Amino acid sequence: MNSLRVFFNMVRFEHTIFALPFAYLGMLMGARGWPPAESGWPAWGQVFWITVAMAAARTAAMSFNRYIDRQMDAHNPRTAMRDIPTGRISANTVLFYALLSLAALLLAAWMLNPLCFILALPAMLFLVGYSYTKRFTWLCHWILGATDGLAAAGGWIAVTGTIDPPAWTLWLTVTVWIAGFDLIYACQDIEFDRAYGLYSYPARFGVAAGLRMAQAMHLLTVVALAATGFMMGLGWPYWLGVLAVAGLLIYEHSLVSPADLSKLGFAFFNVNGYIAVTIFVATLLAVAL
């Protein structure tokens, strides 16, 4: 039980609540409201398995990341106190829980619909493989974003059994949103990345360029949200949510600068959590009207 407690703390399981809204966003848009009972599983059954799939995918991605990066983490002063480098949990235990999470993802996908199960297999390659990309390309931020974007598209597919144009714009929205704040997050590791031969956009082009690219990605996030709203014909609550997200992104970028990254943690975790919940609530109200 102690290892399980350490594991959940390591992957910050409680932060799953910040990732879930985008899976639910795809679900709400795909069903154009709450999933109807006649669409296969009863509505709460679908919500349950979507939740399991999202939580399992995020847990697998985080735990594989910690397992794959354990040697680098031990050398990086910022991450040297993580659980595997300090011995609070063994690497083999983390790998076991990571594989268990993938099994839970496959089960949830199977319970939802055949297309979800088929697409879960390549999705697993992204969940495991994105951690390796920083070893050979500074495009790693966008690969991480594309991996997380699968949650929003997956929520749509879970209730429709199809891949429709709005599912692609939802995927794009999350892709550029995640890439943007990962660019910000990567600014704190520039010196280590360069010394260790790792790739990141800020390490290649500098902090200022990294923050400018993050701004561009977050501008594109708002554009993608607007495009999705137009495609879906959503009402005023959604557009208020888009405006709120734009405001939160502006605030997020006001917290960091090339000369001062001291508020990066707040910008990364807190503000992005508010963004996820805001757009979900706005969409929920829009489809309910």
C-alpha positions in Angstrom: 0.0 0.0 0.0 2.9 2.4 0.7 4.3 1.9 -2.8 0.8 2.6 -4.3 0.5 5.8 -2.2 4.0 6.9 -3.4 3.1 6.1 -7.0 -0.1 8.1 -7.0 1.8 11.0 -5.4 4.6 10.6 -8.1 2.2 10.8 -11.0 0.2 13.6 -9.3 -3.0 11.6 -9.7 -5.1 14.4 -8.3 -4.1 16.5 -11.4 -6.2 14.1 -13.5 -9.1 16.4 -12.7 -7.4 19.1 -14.9 -7.1 16.7 -17.8 -10.5 15.2 -17.6 -12.5 18.3 -18.8 -11.1 18.0 -22.3 -12.2 14.4 -22.6 -15.6 15.4 -21.3 -15.6 18.3 -23.7 -15.3 15.9 -26.6 -18.0 13.8 -25.1 -20.5 16.7 -24.7 -19.8 18.0 -28.2 -20.0 14.5 -29.8 -23.3 13.8 -28.1 -24.5 17.4 -28.4 -25.3 17.3 -24.8 -25.3 14.5 -22.2 -24.8 11.1 -23.8 -28.2 9.5 -24.4 -28.9 6.2 -22.8 -29.8 4.5 -26.1 -26.3 5.0 -27.6 -25.0 1.7 -26.3 -24.1 2.0 -22.7 -26.4 3.9 -20.3 -25.2 7.5 -20.1 -23.5 7.1 -16.7 -21.8 3.9 -18.0 -20.3 5.9 -20.9 -19.1 8.6 -18.6 -17.6 6.0 -16.3 -15.6 4.3 -19.0 -14.5 7.7 -20.5 -13.3 8.7 -17.1 -11.4 5.4 -16.6 -9.8 5.7 -20.1 -8.7 9.2 -19.4 -7.3 8.5 -15.9 -5.6 5.4 -17.1 -4.0 7.1 -20.1 -2.7 10.0 -18.1 -1.4 7.7 -15.3 0.4 5.5 -17.9 1.9 8.5 -19.7 3.2 10.1 -16.4 4.5 6.8 -15.0 6.3 5.8 -18.2 7.8 9.3 -18.3 9.2 9.0 -14.8 10.5 5.5 -15.6 12.1 6.4 -18.9 13.6 9.6 -17.6 14.8 8.2 -14.2 18.5 8.5 -15.0 18.2 12.1 -16.4 16.0 13.0 -13.4 18.8 11.9 -11.0 21.2 14.3 -12.7 18.9 17.3 -13.0 19.0 19.4 -9.8 15.3 20.3 -10.3 14.1 16.7 -10.5 16.8 14.8 -8.4 14.4 14.5 -5.5 11.7 12.7 -7.5 10.6 9.3 -6.1 12.6 7.0 -8.3 16.0 8.8 -8.0 15.6 9.0 -4.2 14.6 5.3 -3.9 11.1 6.0 -2.4 9.8 3.7 -5.1 11.6 1.2 -7.4 11.7 1.6 -11.1 10.3 -1.9 -11.6 7.3 -1.0 -9.4 6.6 2.1 -11.5 6.9 0.0 -14.7 4.4 -2.5 -13.3 1.8 0.2 -12.5 2.4 1.8 -15.9 1.6 -1.5 -17.7 -1.4 -1.9 -15.4 -2.6 1.5 -16.5 -2.3 0.6 -20.1 -4.4 -2.5 -19.5 -7.1 -0.4 -17.8 -7.0 1.9 -20.9 -7.5 -1.0 -23.2 -10.4 -2.4 -21.1 -12.1 1.0 -21.0 -11.7 1.4 -24.8 -13.1 -2.1 -25.4 -16.1 -1.3 -23.2 -16.9 1.9 -25.2 -16.9 0.9 -28.8 -14.8 -0.9 -31.5 -13.3 2.2 -32.9 -12.1 3.4 -29.5 -10.4 0.0 -29.0 -8.7 0.1 -32.4 -7.4 3.6 -31.9 -6.3 2.9 -28.3 -3.5 0.7 -29.7 -1.6 3.5 -31.7 -2.5 5.9 -28.8 -0.5 3.7 -26.5 2.6 4.2 -28.7 2.2 8.0 -28.2 1.7 7.6 -24.5 4.9 5.6 -24.1 7.0 7.1 -26.9 6.6 10.8 -26.4 9.1 10.7 -23.5 11.8 9.6 -25.9 11.3 12.5 -28.3 13.3 15.0 -26.3 16.3 12.8 -27.1 16.3 13.7 -30.8 13.9 16.6 -31.7 12.8 19.9 -30.3 9.4 19.1 -31.7 8.9 17.1 -28.5 6.5 19.9 -27.2 4.1 19.4 -30.1 4.3 15.6 -29.9 3.3 15.8 -26.2 0.5 18.1 -27.1 -0.7 15.8 -29.8 -0.6 12.9 -27.3 -2.7 14.9 -24.8 -5.0 16.0 -27.6 -6.1 12.4 -28.0 -8.2 12.8 -24.9 -10.5 15.4 -26.5 -10.8 13.4 -29.8 -11.3 10.2 -27.7 -14.3 11.7 -25.8 -15.9 12.5 -29.2 -15.2 9.0 -30.6 -16.5 7.3 -27.4 -20.0 8.6 -27.9 -20.2 8.7 -31.7 -18.1 5.8 -32.8 -16.8 8.0 -35.7 -14.1 10.7 -36.3 -15.8 13.9 -37.5 -14.3 17.3 -38.3 -15.0 18.8 -34.9 -13.0 16.0 -33.3 -10.0 17.1 -35.3 -10.3 20.7 -34.2 -10.7 19.6 -30.6 -7.5 17.6 -31.0 -5.8 20.6 -32.6 -7.0 22.8 -29.7 -5.5 20.6 -27.0 -2.3 20.0 -29.1 -1.3 23.6 -29.4 -2.5 24.5 -25.8 -0.4 21.8 -24.3 2.6 22.5 -26.6 2.3 26.2 -25.5 2.6 25.7 -21.8 5.1 22.9 -22.2 7.3 25.4 -24.0 7.0 27.7 -21.0 7.8 24.8 -18.6 10.9 23.8 -20.6 12.4 27.2 -20.2 13.5 26.3 -16.6 15.7 23.4 -17.9 17.6 25.1 -20.7 21.0 24.7 -19.1 20.5 21.1 -18.1 19.1 20.2 -21.5 22.0 21.7 -23.3 24.6 20.1 -21.0 22.9 16.7 -21.2 22.4 16.8 -25.0 18.6 16.9 -24.8 16.3 18.7 -27.3 13.8 21.4 -26.6 12.7 24.5 -28.4 13.9 26.9 -25.7 17.3 25.0 -25.4 17.7 25.4 -29.2 16.5 28.9 -29.7 16.6 30.5 -26.2 14.1 31.5 -23.5 12.7 34.6 -25.3 12.1 32.6 -28.5 10.5 29.8 -26.5 8.1 32.2 -24.8 7.2 33.9 -28.1 6.4 30.5 -29.6 4.3 29.7 -26.6 2.3 32.9 -27.1 1.8 31.9 -30.8 0.6 28.5 -29.8 -1.9 30.0 -27.3 -3.2 32.4 -29.8 -3.8 29.4 -32.1 -5.5 27.7 -29.1 -8.1 30.5 -29.0 -8.5 30.4 -32.8 -9.1 26.6 -32.7 -11.6 27.0 -29.9 -13.5 29.6 -31.9 -13.4 27.3 -35.0 -14.9 24.5 -33.0 -17.6 26.7 -31.6 -18.6 27.9 -35.2 -18.6 24.3 -36.5 -20.8 23.1 -33.6 -23.1 26.2 -33.6 -22.6 26.7 -29.9 -24.3 29.5 -28.0 -23.2 32.5 -25.9 -22.0 30.5 -22.8 -19.3 28.9 -25.0 -18.2 32.2 -26.4 -18.0 33.7 -22.9 -15.8 30.7 -22.0 -13.5 31.3 -25.0 -13.1 34.9 -23.9 -12.3 33.8 -20.4 -9.7 31.3 -21.7 -8.1 34.1 -23.8 -8.0 36.2 -20.7 -6.4 33.5 -18.6 -3.8 32.8 -21.3 -2.9 36.5 -21.4 -2.6 36.4 -17.6 -0.5 33.2 -17.8 2.0 34.9 -20.1 2.1 38.0 -17.9 3.5 35.8 -15.1 6.7 34.8 -17.0 9.4 36.7 -18.9 12.9 35.8 -20.1 14.2 37.7 -17.0 11.9 36.2 -14.5 10.6 32.6 -14.4 9.9 32.6 -10.7 6.1 32.3 -11.1 6.4 29.5 -13.7 4.9 26.8 -11.4 1.8 28.8 -10.8 1.4 29.6 -14.5 1.9 26.0 -15.4 -0.3 24.2 -12.9 -2.9 26.6 -11.5 -3.8 28.7 -14.5 -4.0 25.8 -16.9 -6.2 24.0 -14.5 -8.6 27.0 -14.5 -8.5 27.0 -18.3 -9.6 23.4 -18.6 -12.4 23.7 -16.1 -13.6 27.0 -17.6 -14.0 25.8 -21.2 -15.7 22.6 -19.9 -18.3 24.5 -17.9 -18.9 26.9 -20.7 -19.5 24.0 -23.2 -21.7 22.2 -20.7 -23.9 25.3 -20.4 -23.9 25.9 -24.1 -25.1 22.4 -25.0 -27.7 22.5 -22.2 -29.4 25.6 -23.7 
